[in-house]
């Protein structure tokens, strides 16, 4: 009996070693290509984390697999988002894919062993999700930059984010439909709430590819940007969100998600909207009103907005500067037009005055001529 158990354990360990070695050589060849006597390079991290000022950047870094996510990378992604949520200095995160694609879903090669095509239930039934924290709501806003392929569980990962910026050449789709792999990362829950039941069923049941224009038209993505600029535009959008008062922003965000997924009636959703309001939010609101009155309310009139200033659409220094330059140019053009009109009127008045003087001089000349004849 003990021999039998030992033999089974040995076979299991052998299969695991062969599987791990095969995966290491097949998925990490560019990074682990070694020759005799050379030092083996370390495997690059599957998830890259950095900060641009107060914005957390989270990058999926498996470009050789089109950023397909294995179990190790999924755990790293969960840890990255947990660290972002715990970071009080970072109000918004940006999720993106390194290389030519955002995410090609779960790495299917890891879902089977070398000898048997057995799907690992442990991988699919993780508490947070198979490709990251897709089975829960992230506590703070996340902007997603989509490039290349965003398919299968990768699309479900994008649906987890609050806003999606998509390159014009990128492709979305539940391509897992072709292989009989079900959606297990919140896609069947989030997608109907975003684009409606009928359109969601169309995309889920057919698994067809979706281009950027259609994705934008049906509300699946929020912005379309030129190819190669998804990360930059996502970062710009995240920066705009980060400049707003965060307590009120997250209050409204939580209320929206509550109304979409947690409530069964309008009355309950409205009650939650009120209950989510805290004392700190009220204080921020009072400070915001005070700032608005001091900045935009004129002291000498009853107008709520000063006429000599313009308020930019976004609280951004570059946008505000551009708006100020545009307003200055407009005022200069208006002043020039007024001056030109004034000069035109003055010239017209001068001409009229000269004409009247000539009319008055003519009778004088006639009288002089008549007096000469009489003499």
C-alpha positions, 0 to 999 in steps of 0.5 A: 500500500505504501509503495503504491502511494509512493509510486503515485506521488512520484508520478505526480511530482514527475508530471508537475516537473515536466509541465513546469519545465515545458511551460518555462521553456515555451513561454519564456524563451526570449527571456531565458535563452541561455547557452553553455556557460551563460547566466540564465536571465531572471523572468520579467514580472508579469505585472508592472507597477509604477506611479505617474505623480499620483496615478497608479499605472498597472501593466500586464507584461506578457507580450509574448503571449499577447498578455494572456494571464496565467495563475501567477500573473493573476495573483500579482494583478490582485495584489497590485489592485489591493496595494492601489486601494490601500494607497491613500495618495493615489486616487485613480489607476490606469490598467494597460497591456504592454506590447501590442495587445491589452489582454488575450484572456486566460492562458489556456495552456495552463489549464491542462496538464501534459498528459491529460487535457483536464481543466483546473477547477481551482484556477477558474473558481478563485474567489477574486477571479481567474485573471484578476480581481474581476469578481469584486468592485474596485474601491477607487476609479480605474481607467483602462487603455485598450490596444490590440486584442482585448478578448475573452477574459481580457474583455471581462477584465476591461469591463471591471474598469470604470472607463475604457479608452480604445485604440481605433485598430483594437478588437474586442470579443468573447472569442472563448465562445469558439472553445467552449470556455464559459464566462466566469469573470463578471462579464455576464453581469456587467455587460448587460448593465452597460449596453443592454440585454439584447446587445449583450446577448449578441456579443456573448452568444456569437463571440464575434469581433467588435471594432472600435466604432461599434464599441463606442456606438453601443456604449462599450467603450468611452473614448476612441483614440489613434493607434499607439496612444491608448495609454497616454489618453487613459493617463490623461483621463485619469489625471482629470478625474484625480483633480476633482474632490475625491469623496464626492466623486466616489460617493456618486460612483458607489451610488451608480454601482449600487443602483445598477447591481444592488437595488431592486427598486428606484426608492431603494436606490435613492435611499442608498444615494442619501445613505452613502453621504458622509460628514466628510462629503458635506464638509467638502461640499461646503468648502467647494461652494465657498471656493466657487463664490470667492472665485467666480461670484462678482462683488459688484453685481448679482451675476453668479459668474464674472464676465471677465473670466471663463471657466474651463470645461476640465480642471486642467492647467493646459486646458485652462491656459488654452481657454484663457488665451482663446478668451484673450484673443476673442476680447482683442478681436472684439476691441479691434472690431469696436475700434475699426467701427469707431474709426469708420464712423469718424471718417464718415462724419469727416466726409459729411462735414467736408461735404456740408462745408462745400455746399455752404461755400457755393452761395458765397461765390455766386454773390461775389460774382453778381456784385462784380457784374453790378459794378 
